[in-house]
Amino acid sequence: MQTTFQAKPREVEARWFVVDARGQTLGRLATNIARVLRGKHRPQYTPHVNTGEHVIVINARDIVVTGSKRTLKTYDRYSGYPSGRRVRTFEEAIARDGTFPIMHAVRGMLQHNTLGADQLKRLRVYAGAQHRHEAQQPQPIRFGELGEIIVVSSS
């Protein structure tokens, strides 16, 4: 009898990828990043094991949103006290912290438990083009029309 394959945490080797966010749409990019962080692109994907990769996002400040979301999209926080609601538009959020919209979007697409928190730790977002993970030799990737991972050759 054949049994269903279950990945073991110690058997999973995580690779490092770098994604350039310049000119890409926020929601589509966040969806694809969340898929890679969860490991759903791998044949040995197991829902209860962190089978995902490490993802570095550069040029996060140059992300694009469609329609009039640049001025109308808002991020709300509420402290729990009267008059404790704080609202920021997309433009204000980008001006204050260029990495916030991507982190916020990807966080909402991952599981809301300890496994999702572990997967989110593998995401590094940088507002500019520089990152400090050259020692890990990340492979540059881009996402295709259907969300497939396309490794960009450096030659």
N, C-alpha and C positions, 0 to 999 in steps of 0.2 A: 504494500500500500504506500502511495506517495503522500508525503505530508507537505503542508504549506510552508514555504520558506519564511523564517523569522530572522531578521538581521540582529546580530548581537552588538551592543555598543562598542566593545573593544575591537571588533572586526571591521568597523567602518572607518575608512580613511577619508578625511575631508580635504578637498582641493581648495585652492584660492583663486577667485575670479575678480577681475576689475571691470566695472561697467561705467561708460561715459554717459552721463545724463543730459548732456547738452542737446537741446532741441527735441527731447523726448517728452511724451505726454505723461503727466504724473500718475494717473491711475493705471495705465497700461504697464508702465515701468514698475510700479509698486507690485502689481499682480505677478509679474514675471520674477521679480526679486524674491517675493514670498514663496513662490514655487521652488526656487533654487534653495532657499534657506530651509524649507521643510524637507527637501530631498525627493520631491515627487517626480523629478526628471530621471531618477535612477531606477534601474530594474529591481534593485533590492530594497525599494522603499518599504518601510514598515511604519505604520501610523504611530506607535507608541515609543519609537526609538528615534533619536536625533540622527538622521541619515543625511542631513543637509551639508552644504558647502559654506565656506567663508566668502562673503561678497563685500567688495570695496566699491563704493560709488563715488566718482569724482565729478566735478562741475555741477554739483547739486543746485547751486544758485541759478543755473541757466535752464531749469526745468520749465516746461510749457504746460499751461492749462488751457482748455478750449473754451470757446464762447466768452462770456463776460465773467467767468469765475475769478479772474485776476482781481476784480474789485468787489464782487458779490460773495465769494466763498468766505466763510467765517469759521474761526476756531474758538469754541467757548470753553471757559473754565468756571467752576463755581466753588467757592471756598466753604459754603455751608452756612455762612453768616448772612444776615440781611444786607442787601446791596453788595453782595460778594461776587456777582457775575462779572467776568472779564471777557470781552469779545475782541478778537483781532481778525483783520482781514488777511487774505493771502499775501497781499503786498507788504503789509506790516510784519507778518511772520517771516517772510523772506528777507526783509531789510534787517530785522533783529537777529535772526539765526537762519542762515541759508540751508541748514541741514534739516530743520524742523518739519517741513511738509512731507519729505520722503520718509523720515523716521515715523511720523504720525500715521501716514498711510500704510506703511508696511506693518507697523505694530497692530493696527486694526485688522489686518488680514491673517495674522498668525493666531494660534490657539491662545486663549487667555488662561493659561496655567503655567506650571513650572517648565514644561517642555517648550512652550512658546517663548518663555523668558530666556531659556538656554539658546534657542534658535536666534532670537533677536540679538544676543551677545555676539553672534557671528557676523553681524552687519556693521560695517564702518562707513560712515558717510562724511564726505569732505566737500565744503563749499567751493573750493578752488580745484585746480588741476593737479596739485601735489598731494601725495600721500606718503606715509612713512612705513610701508610694508613691502619694500623691494626685496628684503631678505627672504620673504616667503615665495618669491617668484610667481606673482599672480598672473594668470593668463587673461588677456583682454578678450571679452566676449560681447556679443550683441544678441538681441532677441529677434527672431524671425517673425513673419506674418502671423503664424499660429502659436507663437510663444516658444518655439524651439530654440535651443541654445546653439549659437553659431560662434565657434572659436575663431577669433580674428588672428590670422598669421601675421607675424611681425616682419616677414620678408617681403 
